[in-house]
């Protein structure tokens, strides 16, 4: 189970008061591995926030996402794979696609569509 920020704060507070990790496990009912990983993150990495289940850092922070959204909104023909190649970032294309997928659908809905006239439709049907 991944801990939320409130649970992590409880563990840090207990550690500052001098409780051992095993005492925290028995007191709060978390798994031993979860408590040890949370303490390790706080002491070695100075990172108190949420991390993905893999334990790795998030590859896209909000500034990168905002920059990519601005580029995609500004230029209709920009695709995610081109953004990744040109930026040189060590990010998988699927990571960017998952992050920006909802915006991509909105982008194409906002595009102006060319209104067809009746004669254009008749030409296509023939």
N, C-alpha and C positions, 0 to 999 in steps of 0.2 A: 504494500500500500504506500502510495506517495503521500508525503506529509504536506499539509497546507502551511501557510505562513504562521497561523496561530499555534499549531502543534510544534513547529520548529522553535517558536519563541518560548514555549513552555520548557522545551528541552534545554535551550540556552540559559534560561533563568535558573533552572535546577542545577546546571553545571556551574554557574557563577556562585551559587550558594554552597558549592562543594560536594554535591551528590555524585556518587560513582555512577558509571553507565549502567551497571547491573541494578542499582537502586532505582534508576529512572525507568528501566524496563519493567520492573515489578510494580512501580508506583503508577505509571501511566498505561501500561498494557501494550506498549509497542513491541515490535520484534527487535531482537538484540542487534541484528545486522542493520536495521533502519536507524537505530540510535547511534551506532558506531559510525555509519556513513554520514549522518548529519553532523556529528561532532567533528569528523575529519574534514568535511567541507568547510566548516566554520573556522577551524584552527589553521589548516594548511592553505586554503584557497581564499580565505577572507570573503567568502560568498555566503550570504545569509538568505538569498532569495530562492525562488523556485528554479529547479533544474529538470530537464527531461528525464524520463525513466532510464535512459541509457547512461546517464551520468556525465555525458559530454556537455560542453557549453552550447548554448543556442547559437546556431550559425547566422541567423538573421536577427538583428536587433531592430528596434522601431525606427531608427534613423535610416537604415538601409531600406526597410520596407517603404517608408515614406518617399524616399528618393526614387525607388522603382515605380511606385504608384504615379508619381509626377511624370516620369518618363513615358509610362504606358498611356496616361491620359493625354499627354501632349502630342504624341506621335502615334497615329493609327497603325502604321505598318511595323512597329517595333514588336518583336517577339521575344519571349523569355530566353530562348536558347541563345539568341544573339546578344542579349544583355549579359548573360553569364560568360560567354566567350570573350567579349570585349572588355569586361571588367577584370578578368583574370582572377576572380574570387574562387576560393576552393569550396564552392557550394554546388550541390547537386541541383539539376534543373527541376526535379520534382519538388524540392524544398520551396523553390520560388513559386512554382505553379500552384502548390497547395496554399501558400500564403496569399497569393493574389487572385485565386480562382473566382471568388465572389465579385471582385472588382472587374474582372474580365467580362463576366456576363453583363454587368451593368454598362460596361463600356460599349458593347455592341448594341445594347438596347438604346443608348443615347445617340447613336450615329443617325445622321439624317438619311432617310430612305428616299430614293427617287420615286416619285409618284408616277405610276403608269397610266396612260390614257387608254381609252377603249380600243382605239385602232391598234395600239401596240399589243394588246391582249389578243385581238383577232388575228394579227399576223402570226403570233406564236402558235395559235391553235390550227392554222392552216398547214 
